[in-house]
Amino acid sequence: MFPGEDKLQEGIAAFQAGDRAKAHELLSDVVKTDPENEQAWYYLAASESDPALRKQYLEQVLEINPGNPKAREVLDRIKAREAEAEPEPTPTSTPTPSGARKSRIRPLDPSFGAKLGEADSDVSFKLPFQIPDAPERVSWENLFRDGVMLVRKGFDVLLRKPGVYADEVEQATWWRFWLIAGTAAAGSAILSIFNALFLQIRFSTSLFNIIAVLLTPFFSLPIALVALFAGCYASYRWAVSQGGGGSLIKHSYTVALVWAPVLIISSALGLAFNLFGIGTGLLTLALSIYEFILISEGFERLHLFTDSNQKWITAVVMVVAVIITSIILGTLLGGLFVAGALPLML
């Protein structure tokens, strides 16, 4: 056993527990006393938030062992992102004529400047609940616009546009998570209403059935959002127990960026099937498999698993948790609706 073995194991344990600061401190001490420790350099890279230093540490791993596949893979991703990055144009200032009124112009990308959904007009309102990083006041117009912008980011992820997935995850906040998830869930609920109304008008004239369809969003929205978070939390706890080092918010946002556009597409396919008689079963299955693969790859990039199979297992844990939560909530809320609303319809 080499002199820093205990400190190495303690540093790895701290990293797996999510305490990157402590892990970084301990592993830095290890590489000082044992500069040829491949494992210590790898976990030091995993615990480092600075991309330049992470690259340097991974290069050290490969100098010790050129055949380390995980270090090579992560380093190649870092270099690919550097190659894709374009220098930002230097803004030029235009002189403002004397006495001209300055107007407040929001950037085209709401991620710069004002917070997503932020509004300062008379029609703005405060959110009824607190979400970290959320603006003090929002408006429906800005929430819709910025929520759609995030969902478009999700579609870019589905299209595998270079660098979008990793870059967006780096901007993860709980406000961005709930905004993209809420926008997608609301859009899916609206499509589901049109779908269900079409079926009810075509095959049933029951007033109760039509009213039940109109109340669908009040049940589908909370079920979808709570099930999503339950799946994210369960899979995150599993990832951490298996050596994952990502944070809960980045883990959750990794899921939401793929889940949101897939939810919209699935709802649109269901509506198309009923309206035009288009078979969408195989398309939906293929979309679900593709979603599973993308999220798994996102988990691997975020957590830097030493065992590549853990990305698949983590994704399976997420899917199972979502299904179980959806069934439980659907049963409970469905029972409450029938028990509470049915007597009023009779």
SEPA-894343 format. One record per residue (C-alpha): residue in one letter; x, y, z. Coordinates in Angstrom, 1 decimal. Example, Ala and Ser with C-alpha at 12.3 -4.5 7.8 and 13.67 -1.06 7.14 Angstrom:
# residues 2
{res=A&px=12.3&py=-4.5&pz=7.8}
{res=S&px=13.7&py=-1.1&pz=7.1}
This chain:
# residues 346
{res=M&px=0.0&py=0.0&pz=0.0}
{res=F&px=1.4&py=3.4&pz=-1.0}
{res=P&px=1.6&py=6.2&pz=1.5}
{res=G&px=-1.4&py=8.1&pz=0.2}
{res=E&px=-3.8&py=5.1&pz=-0.2}
{res=D&px=-6.1&py=6.1&pz=2.7}
{res=K&px=-6.3&py=9.7&pz=1.5}
{res=L&px=-7.0&py=8.5&pz=-2.1}
{res=Q&px=-9.9&py=6.3&pz=-0.9}
{res=E&px=-11.2&py=9.1&pz=1.3}
{res=G&px=-11.0&py=11.5&pz=-1.7}
{res=I&px=-12.9&py=9.1&pz=-4.0}
{res=A&px=-15.5&py=8.6&pz=-1.3}
{res=A&px=-16.0&py=12.4&pz=-1.0}
{res=F&px=-16.4&py=12.6&pz=-4.8}
{res=Q&px=-18.9&py=9.9&pz=-4.8}
{res=A&px=-20.8&py=11.6&pz=-2.0}
{res=G&px=-21.0&py=14.8&pz=-4.1}
{res=D&px=-18.5&py=16.8&pz=-2.0}
{res=R&px=-16.2&py=17.9&pz=-4.8}
{res=A&px=-14.4&py=20.5&pz=-2.8}
{res=K&px=-13.2&py=18.0&pz=-0.2}
{res=A&px=-12.4&py=15.4&pz=-2.9}
{res=H&px=-10.4&py=18.0&pz=-4.8}
{res=E&px=-8.4&py=18.9&pz=-1.7}
{res=L&px=-7.6&py=15.3&pz=-0.7}
{res=L&px=-6.8&py=14.2&pz=-4.3}
{res=S&px=-4.5&py=17.2&pz=-4.8}
{res=D&px=-2.5&py=16.0&pz=-1.8}
{res=V&px=-2.3&py=12.5&pz=-3.2}
{res=V&px=-0.9&py=13.6&pz=-6.6}
{res=K&px=1.7&py=15.8&pz=-4.8}
{res=T&px=3.1&py=12.8&pz=-2.9}
{res=D&px=2.5&py=10.3&pz=-5.7}
{res=P&px=2.6&py=12.0&pz=-9.1}
{res=E&px=2.3&py=8.7&pz=-11.0}
{res=N&px=-1.1&py=7.8&pz=-9.4}
{res=E&px=-3.4&py=7.3&pz=-12.4}
{res=Q&px=-6.5&py=6.9&pz=-10.3}
{res=A&px=-5.9&py=10.0&pz=-8.3}
{res=W&px=-5.4&py=12.2&pz=-11.4}
{res=Y&px=-8.6&py=10.8&pz=-13.0}
{res=Y&px=-10.8&py=11.6&pz=-10.0}
{res=L&px=-9.0&py=14.9&pz=-9.6}
{res=A&px=-10.1&py=15.7&pz=-13.1}
{res=A&px=-13.6&py=14.6&pz=-12.4}
{res=S&px=-13.9&py=16.8&pz=-9.4}
{res=E&px=-12.4&py=19.9&pz=-11.2}
{res=S&px=-14.9&py=22.5&pz=-12.4}
{res=D&px=-12.4&py=24.4&pz=-14.5}
{res=P&px=-12.4&py=22.9&pz=-18.1}
{res=A&px=-8.7&py=23.9&pz=-18.7}
{res=L&px=-7.5&py=22.2&pz=-15.5}
{res=R&px=-9.7&py=19.2&pz=-16.1}
{res=K&px=-8.1&py=18.8&pz=-19.5}
{res=Q&px=-4.6&py=19.2&pz=-18.0}
{res=Y&px=-5.4&py=16.5&pz=-15.4}
{res=L&px=-6.8&py=14.1&pz=-18.0}
{res=E&px=-3.6&py=14.6&pz=-20.1}
{res=Q&px=-1.6&py=13.6&pz=-17.0}
{res=V&px=-3.7&py=10.4&pz=-16.7}
{res=L&px=-3.0&py=9.5&pz=-20.4}
{res=E&px=0.7&py=10.3&pz=-19.9}
{res=I&px=0.8&py=7.7&pz=-17.1}
{res=N&px=-1.4&py=5.3&pz=-19.0}
{res=P&px=-2.1&py=6.0&pz=-22.7}
{res=G&px=-4.6&py=3.2&pz=-22.8}
{res=N&px=-7.1&py=4.6&pz=-20.3}
{res=P&px=-10.3&py=4.6&pz=-22.4}
{res=K&px=-12.4&py=6.8&pz=-20.0}
{res=A&px=-9.8&py=9.5&pz=-19.8}
{res=R&px=-9.3&py=9.5&pz=-23.6}
{res=E&px=-13.1&py=9.7&pz=-24.2}
{res=V&px=-13.6&py=12.6&pz=-21.8}
{res=L&px=-10.5&py=14.5&pz=-23.1}
{res=D&px=-11.7&py=14.0&pz=-26.7}
{res=R&px=-15.1&py=15.6&pz=-25.8}
{res=I&px=-13.4&py=18.6&pz=-24.2}
{res=K&px=-11.2&py=19.1&pz=-27.3}
{res=A&px=-14.2&py=18.8&pz=-29.5}
{res=R&px=-16.1&py=21.4&pz=-27.6}
{res=E&px=-13.1&py=23.7&pz=-27.8}
{res=A&px=-12.9&py=23.2&pz=-31.5}
{res=E&px=-16.6&py=24.0&pz=-31.9}
{res=A&px=-16.5&py=27.2&pz=-29.8}
{res=E&px=-16.5&py=30.3&pz=-31.8}
{res=P&px=-15.2&py=33.7&pz=-30.5}
{res=E&px=-17.9&py=36.0&pz=-29.6}
{res=P&px=-18.1&py=39.2&pz=-31.7}
{res=T&px=-17.0&py=42.4&pz=-30.0}
{res=P&px=-20.0&py=44.6&pz=-29.6}
{res=T&px=-19.8&py=48.0&pz=-31.2}
{res=S&px=-21.5&py=50.9&pz=-29.6}
{res=T&px=-23.6&py=53.3&pz=-31.6}
{res=P&px=-23.6&py=56.9&pz=-30.3}
{res=T&px=-27.0&py=57.9&pz=-28.9}
{res=P&px=-28.2&py=61.2&pz=-30.3}
{res=S&px=-28.5&py=63.9&pz=-27.7}
{res=G&px=-31.9&py=63.9&pz=-26.0}
{res=A&px=-32.9&py=60.6&pz=-27.5}
{res=R&px=-34.8&py=58.3&pz=-25.2}
{res=K&px=-33.0&py=55.0&pz=-24.4}
{res=S&px=-35.2&py=52.0&pz=-24.7}
{res=R&px=-34.7&py=48.8&pz=-22.8}
{res=I&px=-34.0&py=46.1&pz=-25.3}
{res=R&px=-33.9&py=42.4&pz=-24.3}
{res=P&px=-31.3&py=40.2&pz=-26.0}
{res=L&px=-32.6&py=37.7&pz=-28.5}
{res=D&px=-31.4&py=34.9&pz=-26.2}
{res=P&px=-33.1&py=35.4&pz=-22.8}
{res=S&px=-30.4&py=33.4&pz=-21.1}
{res=F&px=-28.4&py=36.7&pz=-21.3}
{res=G&px=-29.3&py=39.8&pz=-19.4}
{res=A&px=-32.8&py=39.4&pz=-18.0}
{res=K&px=-33.9&py=36.2&pz=-16.3}
{res=L&px=-36.1&py=33.8&pz=-18.2}
{res=G&px=-39.7&py=34.8&pz=-18.0}
{res=E&px=-38.9&py=38.1&pz=-16.2}
{res=A&px=-41.2&py=41.0&pz=-16.7}
{res=D&px=-41.6&py=44.5&pz=-15.3}
{res=S&px=-44.8&py=45.6&pz=-16.9}
{res=D&px=-48.2&py=46.2&pz=-15.3}
{res=V&px=-49.4&py=42.8&pz=-16.4}
{res=S&px=-46.6&py=41.0&pz=-14.5}
{res=F&px=-47.2&py=38.9&pz=-11.4}
{res=K&px=-45.3&py=37.1&pz=-8.7}
{res=L&px=-45.0&py=33.3&pz=-8.8}
{res=P&px=-47.1&py=31.6&pz=-6.1}
{res=F&px=-44.1&py=29.5&pz=-5.0}
{res=Q&px=-40.4&py=30.0&pz=-4.7}
{res=I&px=-38.0&py=28.5&pz=-7.2}
{res=P&px=-34.2&py=29.1&pz=-7.0}
{res=D&px=-33.0&py=31.6&pz=-9.6}
{res=A&px=-36.6&py=32.5&pz=-10.6}
{res=P&px=-37.3&py=36.2&pz=-11.3}
{res=E&px=-39.3&py=38.3&pz=-8.9}
{res=R&px=-42.0&py=39.0&pz=-11.4}
{res=V&px=-43.0&py=37.2&pz=-14.6}
{res=S&px=-45.7&py=37.5&pz=-17.3}
{res=W&px=-47.5&py=34.8&pz=-19.2}
{res=E&px=-46.1&py=36.2&pz=-22.5}
{res=N&px=-42.5&py=36.0&pz=-21.3}
{res=L&px=-43.0&py=32.6&pz=-19.7}
{res=F&px=-44.4&py=31.2&pz=-22.9}
{res=R&px=-41.7&py=32.8&pz=-25.1}
{res=D&px=-38.8&py=31.7&pz=-22.9}
{res=G&px=-40.3&py=28.3&pz=-22.2}
{res=V&px=-40.6&py=27.7&pz=-25.9}
{res=M&px=-37.0&py=28.8&pz=-26.3}
{res=L&px=-35.9&py=26.2&pz=-23.9}
{res=V&px=-38.0&py=23.5&pz=-25.6}
{res=R&px=-36.3&py=24.5&pz=-28.8}
{res=K&px=-33.0&py=23.9&pz=-27.1}
{res=G&px=-34.3&py=20.4&pz=-26.4}
{res=F&px=-35.1&py=19.8&pz=-30.0}
{res=D&px=-31.5&py=20.9&pz=-30.8}
{res=V&px=-30.4&py=18.2&pz=-28.4}
{res=L&px=-32.5&py=15.6&pz=-30.2}
{res=L&px=-30.9&py=16.7&pz=-33.5}
{res=R&px=-27.5&py=16.2&pz=-31.8}
{res=K&px=-26.3&py=19.7&pz=-32.7}
{res=P&px=-22.7&py=19.9&pz=-31.6}
{res=G&px=-22.1&py=21.2&pz=-28.1}
{res=V&px=-25.7&py=22.1&pz=-27.3}
{res=Y&px=-26.4&py=19.4&pz=-24.8}
{res=A&px=-23.3&py=19.9&pz=-22.7}
{res=D&px=-23.4&py=23.7&pz=-22.9}
{res=E&px=-27.1&py=23.8&pz=-21.8}
{res=V&px=-26.5&py=21.4&pz=-18.9}
{res=E&px=-23.8&py=23.8&pz=-17.7}
{res=Q&px=-26.4&py=26.5&pz=-17.4}
{res=A&px=-28.7&py=24.3&pz=-15.3}
{res=T&px=-30.8&py=25.9&pz=-12.6}
{res=W&px=-34.0&py=24.8&pz=-11.0}
{res=W&px=-35.9&py=27.6&pz=-12.7}
{res=R&px=-34.7&py=26.4&pz=-16.1}
{res=F&px=-35.7&py=22.9&pz=-15.2}
{res=W&px=-39.2&py=23.7&pz=-14.1}
{res=L&px=-39.8&py=26.2&pz=-16.9}
{res=I&px=-38.9&py=23.7&pz=-19.7}
{res=A&px=-40.7&py=20.9&pz=-17.9}
{res=G&px=-43.8&py=23.0&pz=-17.3}
{res=T&px=-43.9&py=24.3&pz=-20.9}
{res=A&px=-43.6&py=20.8&pz=-22.3}
{res=A&px=-46.2&py=19.4&pz=-19.9}
{res=A&px=-48.6&py=22.2&pz=-20.7}
{res=G&px=-48.1&py=21.8&pz=-24.4}
{res=S&px=-48.7&py=18.1&pz=-24.1}
{res=A&px=-51.8&py=18.6&pz=-22.0}
{res=I&px=-53.3&py=20.9&pz=-24.7}
{res=L&px=-52.6&py=18.4&pz=-27.4}
{res=S&px=-54.1&py=15.7&pz=-25.3}
{res=I&px=-57.3&py=17.7&pz=-24.8}
{res=F&px=-57.7&py=18.1&pz=-28.5}
{res=N&px=-57.1&py=14.4&pz=-29.0}
{res=A&px=-59.5&py=13.4&pz=-26.3}
{res=L&px=-62.2&py=15.9&pz=-27.4}
{res=F&px=-62.0&py=14.5&pz=-30.9}
{res=L&px=-62.5&py=11.0&pz=-29.6}
{res=Q&px=-65.4&py=12.0&pz=-27.3}
{res=I&px=-67.2&py=14.0&pz=-30.0}
{res=R&px=-66.8&py=11.2&pz=-32.5}
{res=F&px=-67.7&py=8.3&pz=-30.2}
{res=S&px=-69.6&py=9.7&pz=-27.2}
{res=T&px=-72.1&py=12.4&pz=-26.4}
{res=S&px=-71.8&py=12.1&pz=-22.6}
{res=L&px=-71.6&py=15.5&pz=-20.9}
{res=F&px=-69.6&py=14.0&pz=-18.1}
{res=N&px=-67.0&py=12.6&pz=-20.5}
{res=I&px=-66.5&py=15.9&pz=-22.2}
{res=I&px=-66.2&py=17.8&pz=-18.9}
{res=A&px=-63.7&py=15.1&pz=-17.7}
{res=V&px=-61.6&py=15.8&pz=-20.9}
{res=L&px=-61.6&py=19.5&pz=-20.2}
{res=L&px=-60.3&py=18.9&pz=-16.7}
{res=T&px=-57.5&py=16.7&pz=-18.0}
{res=P&px=-54.7&py=19.3&pz=-17.5}
{res=F&px=-55.5&py=19.6&pz=-13.8}
{res=F&px=-54.5&py=16.0&pz=-13.4}
{res=S&px=-52.0&py=15.4&pz=-16.2}
{res=L&px=-49.8&py=18.4&pz=-15.5}
{res=P&px=-49.0&py=17.6&pz=-11.8}
{res=I&px=-48.7&py=13.9&pz=-12.5}
{res=A&px=-46.2&py=14.5&pz=-15.4}
{res=L&px=-44.1&py=17.0&pz=-13.4}
{res=V&px=-44.0&py=15.1&pz=-10.1}
{res=A&px=-43.2&py=11.8&pz=-11.9}
{res=L&px=-40.4&py=13.5&pz=-13.9}
{res=F&px=-38.8&py=14.8&pz=-10.7}
{res=A&px=-39.3&py=11.5&pz=-8.9}
{res=G&px=-37.5&py=9.8&pz=-11.8}
{res=C&px=-34.7&py=12.3&pz=-11.7}
{res=Y&px=-34.2&py=12.1&pz=-8.0}
{res=A&px=-34.2&py=8.3&pz=-7.8}
{res=S&px=-31.8&py=7.9&pz=-10.7}
{res=Y&px=-29.5&py=10.6&pz=-9.2}
{res=R&px=-29.3&py=8.8&pz=-5.9}
{res=W&px=-28.4&py=5.6&pz=-7.8}
{res=A&px=-25.8&py=7.5&pz=-9.8}
{res=V&px=-24.1&py=8.9&pz=-6.7}
{res=S&px=-24.1&py=5.5&pz=-5.1}
{res=Q&px=-22.2&py=4.1&pz=-8.1}
{res=G&px=-19.6&py=6.8&pz=-8.2}
{res=G&px=-21.3&py=9.6&pz=-10.1}
{res=G&px=-20.1&py=13.1&pz=-9.3}
{res=G&px=-22.7&py=15.3&pz=-11.0}
{res=S&px=-25.1&py=17.6&pz=-9.0}
{res=L&px=-28.9&py=16.9&pz=-8.7}
{res=I&px=-29.9&py=19.9&pz=-10.7}
{res=K&px=-27.5&py=19.1&pz=-13.6}
{res=H&px=-28.7&py=15.5&pz=-13.5}
{res=S&px=-32.3&py=16.6&pz=-13.6}
{res=Y&px=-31.7&py=19.1&pz=-16.4}
{res=T&px=-29.9&py=16.4&pz=-18.4}
{res=V&px=-33.2&py=14.5&pz=-18.3}
{res=A&px=-35.5&py=17.4&pz=-18.9}
{res=L&px=-33.7&py=18.6&pz=-22.0}
{res=V&px=-34.6&py=15.4&pz=-23.8}
{res=W&px=-37.9&py=14.6&pz=-22.0}
{res=A&px=-39.5&py=17.9&pz=-22.9}
{res=P&px=-39.3&py=17.7&pz=-26.8}
{res=V&px=-40.0&py=14.0&pz=-26.7}
{res=L&px=-43.2&py=14.6&pz=-24.7}
{res=I&px=-44.4&py=17.2&pz=-27.2}
{res=I&px=-43.6&py=14.9&pz=-30.2}
{res=S&px=-45.4&py=11.9&pz=-28.6}
{res=S&px=-48.5&py=13.9&pz=-27.9}
{res=A&px=-48.5&py=15.3&pz=-31.5}
{res=L&px=-48.1&py=11.8&pz=-32.9}
{res=G&px=-51.1&py=10.6&pz=-30.8}
{res=L&px=-53.2&py=13.4&pz=-32.1}
{res=A&px=-52.1&py=12.7&pz=-35.7}
{res=F&px=-53.0&py=9.0&pz=-35.3}
{res=N&px=-56.6&py=9.8&pz=-34.3}
{res=L&px=-57.1&py=12.6&pz=-36.8}
{res=F&px=-55.6&py=11.0&pz=-39.8}
{res=G&px=-55.5&py=7.3&pz=-38.9}
{res=I&px=-51.7&py=7.3&pz=-39.1}
{res=G&px=-50.0&py=4.4&pz=-37.3}
{res=T&px=-47.6&py=5.8&pz=-34.8}
{res=G&px=-46.8&py=2.8&pz=-32.6}
{res=L&px=-43.4&py=2.0&pz=-34.1}
{res=L&px=-42.5&py=5.7&pz=-34.3}
{res=T&px=-43.3&py=6.2&pz=-30.6}
{res=L&px=-41.3&py=3.2&pz=-29.7}
{res=A&px=-38.3&py=4.3&pz=-31.7}
{res=L&px=-38.6&py=7.8&pz=-30.2}
{res=S&px=-38.6&py=6.3&pz=-26.7}
{res=I&px=-35.5&py=4.2&pz=-27.4}
{res=Y&px=-33.8&py=7.3&pz=-28.8}
{res=E&px=-34.7&py=9.3&pz=-25.8}
{res=F&px=-33.3&py=6.6&pz=-23.5}
{res=I&px=-30.0&py=6.5&pz=-25.4}
{res=L&px=-29.6&py=10.3&pz=-25.3}
{res=I&px=-30.3&py=10.6&pz=-21.6}
{res=S&px=-27.9&py=7.7&pz=-20.9}
{res=E&px=-25.2&py=9.5&pz=-22.8}
{res=G&px=-25.9&py=12.6&pz=-20.9}
{res=F&px=-25.6&py=10.7&pz=-17.6}
{res=E&px=-22.2&py=9.3&pz=-18.7}
{res=R&px=-20.9&py=12.8&pz=-19.7}
{res=L&px=-22.1&py=14.3&pz=-16.4}
{res=H&px=-21.1&py=11.7&pz=-13.9}
{res=L&px=-18.0&py=10.2&pz=-15.6}
{res=F&px=-18.8&py=6.7&pz=-14.5}
{res=T&px=-15.9&py=4.4&pz=-14.3}
{res=D&px=-18.2&py=1.5&pz=-15.4}
{res=S&px=-19.8&py=2.4&pz=-18.7}
{res=N&px=-22.8&py=0.1&pz=-17.9}
{res=Q&px=-23.9&py=2.4&pz=-15.1}
{res=K&px=-25.2&py=5.0&pz=-17.6}
{res=W&px=-27.8&py=2.4&pz=-18.8}
{res=I&px=-28.7&py=1.2&pz=-15.3}
{res=T&px=-29.2&py=4.8&pz=-14.2}
{res=A&px=-31.5&py=5.5&pz=-17.1}
{res=V&px=-33.5&py=2.3&pz=-16.3}
{res=V&px=-33.9&py=3.4&pz=-12.7}
{res=M&px=-35.2&py=6.7&pz=-13.9}
{res=V&px=-37.8&py=5.1&pz=-16.2}
{res=V&px=-39.0&py=2.7&pz=-13.5}
{res=A&px=-39.4&py=5.5&pz=-11.0}
{res=V&px=-41.4&py=7.6&pz=-13.5}
{res=I&px=-43.7&py=4.7&pz=-14.3}
{res=I&px=-44.3&py=3.8&pz=-10.7}
{res=T&px=-44.9&py=7.4&pz=-9.6}
{res=S&px=-47.3&py=8.0&pz=-12.6}
{res=I&px=-49.3&py=4.9&pz=-11.7}
{res=I&px=-49.6&py=5.8&pz=-8.0}
{res=L&px=-50.5&py=9.5&pz=-8.7}
{res=G&px=-52.9&py=8.5&pz=-11.6}
{res=T&px=-54.7&py=6.1&pz=-9.3}
{res=L&px=-55.0&py=8.5&pz=-6.4}
{res=L&px=-56.0&py=11.6&pz=-8.4}
{res=G&px=-58.3&py=9.6&pz=-10.7}
{res=G&px=-60.0&py=8.2&pz=-7.7}
{res=L&px=-60.4&py=11.7&pz=-6.2}
{res=F&px=-61.8&py=13.0&pz=-9.4}
{res=V&px=-64.4&py=10.3&pz=-9.8}
{res=A&px=-65.4&py=10.4&pz=-6.1}
{res=G&px=-65.7&py=14.2&pz=-6.1}
{res=A&px=-66.9&py=15.1&pz=-9.5}
{res=L&px=-69.2&py=12.2&pz=-10.4}
{res=P&px=-72.0&py=13.1&pz=-7.9}
{res=L&px=-72.0&py=16.7&pz=-9.3}
{res=M&px=-72.7&py=15.3&pz=-12.8}
{res=L&px=-75.6&py=13.1&pz=-11.9}
